[in-house]
Amino acid sequence: MKTFVLAVAIVGLAAFPGISNAQRNLGNLGGNPDNPNSTANPFGAGNPFNPNSVNNPFGMYGNPFSPNSATNPNATHPPMLFDQQGNYRGNLTTNPYDPNSISNPYGRYGDLYSPDSINNPFGAGNPYAPNSPTNPYGEGWKIIGR
């Protein structure tokens, strides 16, 4: 069993050649509960017991006190978001003062009217776009942890 898990982890990292050892694929930010890579899937990337899940309140990427966490408003190295074409889409953090945060209401990636914002239903956050994280049937955006 341990060999199988290790092999899956190695194959999973090899599938993303742009990700170094210091960066980790944490799944996809999306609303599709049937996609195993979606954070909305409680048995896949969204599993709250997975140590690398942003939904794990005790893990490095979901702990509200971790410097790498998506839920820490003071995180110094929050996870980054990338669309399916590899374009940077902001930091996955609750910090409203981070200029690249999706929670910054005045920043490029959090402003309601910015075309690059996940919060703009007519831009990047369009629920009908196939790869939008707000589409309940789409792929979502890749979350890369630092």
C-alpha positions as CSV (number, residue, x, y, z in Angstrom):
1,M,0.0,0.0,0.0
2,K,2.8,2.5,0.9
3,T,4.5,1.7,-2.4
4,F,1.3,2.5,-4.4
5,V,0.8,5.8,-2.6
6,L,4.4,6.8,-3.1
7,A,4.2,5.9,-6.8
8,V,1.0,8.0,-7.2
9,A,2.7,11.0,-5.5
10,I,5.7,10.7,-7.8
11,V,3.6,10.3,-10.9
12,G,1.4,13.2,-9.8
13,L,4.3,15.6,-9.4
14,A,5.9,14.4,-12.7
15,A,2.6,15.4,-14.5
16,F,3.4,19.1,-13.8
17,P,6.9,19.8,-15.1
18,G,6.8,23.4,-14.0
19,I,6.3,22.5,-10.4
20,S,9.5,22.2,-8.4
21,N,10.1,20.4,-5.1
22,A,9.4,23.6,-3.3
23,Q,5.9,23.8,-4.9
24,R,3.1,21.3,-4.6
25,N,-0.1,20.8,-6.6
26,L,-2.9,21.0,-4.1
27,G,-5.7,20.2,-6.5
28,N,-8.1,22.5,-8.3
29,L,-10.2,25.4,-6.9
30,G,-13.6,24.6,-8.2
31,G,-17.2,23.7,-7.4
32,N,-17.3,20.3,-9.1
33,P,-17.8,17.6,-6.4
34,D,-17.4,14.8,-9.0
35,N,-13.9,15.9,-10.0
36,P,-11.3,14.1,-7.9
37,N,-8.9,17.1,-8.2
38,S,-11.5,19.6,-7.0
39,T,-11.5,21.1,-3.5
40,A,-15.2,20.6,-3.5
41,N,-14.8,16.8,-3.6
42,P,-14.6,15.6,0.1
43,F,-13.0,12.3,-1.0
44,G,-10.5,13.9,-3.4
45,A,-8.4,17.1,-3.2
46,G,-10.9,18.6,-0.8
47,N,-10.5,15.8,1.8
48,P,-10.2,17.4,5.2
49,F,-7.9,14.6,6.4
50,N,-5.4,15.1,3.5
51,P,-2.4,16.8,4.9
52,N,-2.0,18.9,1.7
53,S,-5.6,19.9,1.4
54,V,-6.7,23.6,1.8
55,N,-9.7,22.2,3.6
56,N,-7.6,20.6,6.4
57,P,-7.6,22.9,9.4
58,F,-4.6,21.1,10.8
59,G,-2.5,20.9,7.6
60,M,0.1,23.3,6.2
61,Y,-2.3,24.8,3.6
62,G,-5.5,25.0,5.6
63,N,-4.3,25.8,9.1
64,P,-5.3,29.4,10.0
65,F,-1.9,29.9,11.7
66,S,0.4,28.5,9.0
67,P,2.4,31.0,6.9
68,N,1.5,28.9,3.8
69,S,-2.3,28.6,4.5
70,A,-5.1,29.8,2.3
71,T,-7.1,30.6,5.5
72,N,-4.5,32.6,7.3
73,P,-5.1,36.3,6.7
74,N,-1.5,37.0,7.6
75,A,0.1,34.3,5.4
76,T,3.4,35.2,3.9
77,H,3.4,32.4,1.3
78,P,-0.2,31.5,0.4
79,P,-1.1,29.1,-2.3
80,M,-1.2,30.5,-5.9
81,L,-3.9,30.0,-8.5
82,F,-3.3,29.2,-12.2
83,D,-5.9,28.7,-14.9
84,Q,-5.7,25.7,-17.3
85,Q,-3.5,27.7,-19.7
86,G,-0.9,28.3,-17.0
87,N,-1.8,32.0,-16.4
88,Y,-1.4,33.3,-12.9
89,R,-4.8,34.1,-11.3
90,G,-3.8,35.5,-7.9
91,N,-3.1,34.2,-4.4
92,L,-5.6,32.0,-2.6
93,T,-5.7,33.8,0.7
94,T,-8.2,35.5,3.0
95,N,-5.8,38.5,3.3
96,P,-7.7,41.6,2.0
97,Y,-4.5,43.7,2.0
98,D,-2.4,41.4,-0.3
99,P,-2.4,43.1,-3.7
100,N,-2.6,39.7,-5.4
101,S,-5.3,38.2,-3.1
102,I,-8.6,37.0,-4.5
103,S,-10.0,38.5,-1.2
104,N,-8.7,42.0,-1.9
105,P,-11.8,44.0,-3.1
106,Y,-9.6,46.6,-4.8
107,G,-7.0,44.3,-6.3
108,R,-6.7,42.9,-9.8
109,Y,-7.7,39.4,-8.7
110,G,-10.4,40.3,-6.2
111,D,-12.2,43.3,-7.6
112,L,-15.8,42.7,-8.6
113,Y,-15.2,44.6,-11.9
114,S,-11.8,43.3,-12.9
115,P,-11.8,40.9,-15.9
116,D,-9.1,38.8,-14.1
117,S,-11.1,38.5,-10.9
118,I,-12.7,35.3,-9.7
119,N,-15.4,37.5,-8.1
120,N,-16.5,39.0,-11.5
121,P,-19.4,36.8,-12.8
122,F,-18.8,38.3,-16.3
123,G,-15.0,37.9,-16.3
124,A,-12.8,35.1,-14.9
125,G,-15.5,34.1,-12.4
126,N,-18.1,33.4,-15.1
127,P,-20.1,30.4,-13.9
128,Y,-20.7,29.3,-17.5
129,A,-17.0,29.3,-18.6
130,P,-15.8,25.7,-18.8
131,N,-12.7,26.2,-16.7
132,S,-14.0,28.8,-14.3
133,P,-13.7,27.9,-10.6
134,T,-17.3,29.0,-10.1
135,N,-18.6,26.5,-12.7
136,P,-20.1,23.5,-10.8
137,Y,-19.2,21.2,-13.7
138,G,-15.8,22.7,-14.8
139,E,-12.2,21.9,-14.0
140,G,-11.4,25.0,-12.0
141,W,-8.0,26.5,-11.4
142,K,-4.9,24.7,-10.2
143,I,-3.8,25.5,-6.6
144,I,0.0,25.5,-6.2
145,G,1.4,25.5,-2.7
146,R,4.7,27.0,-1.8
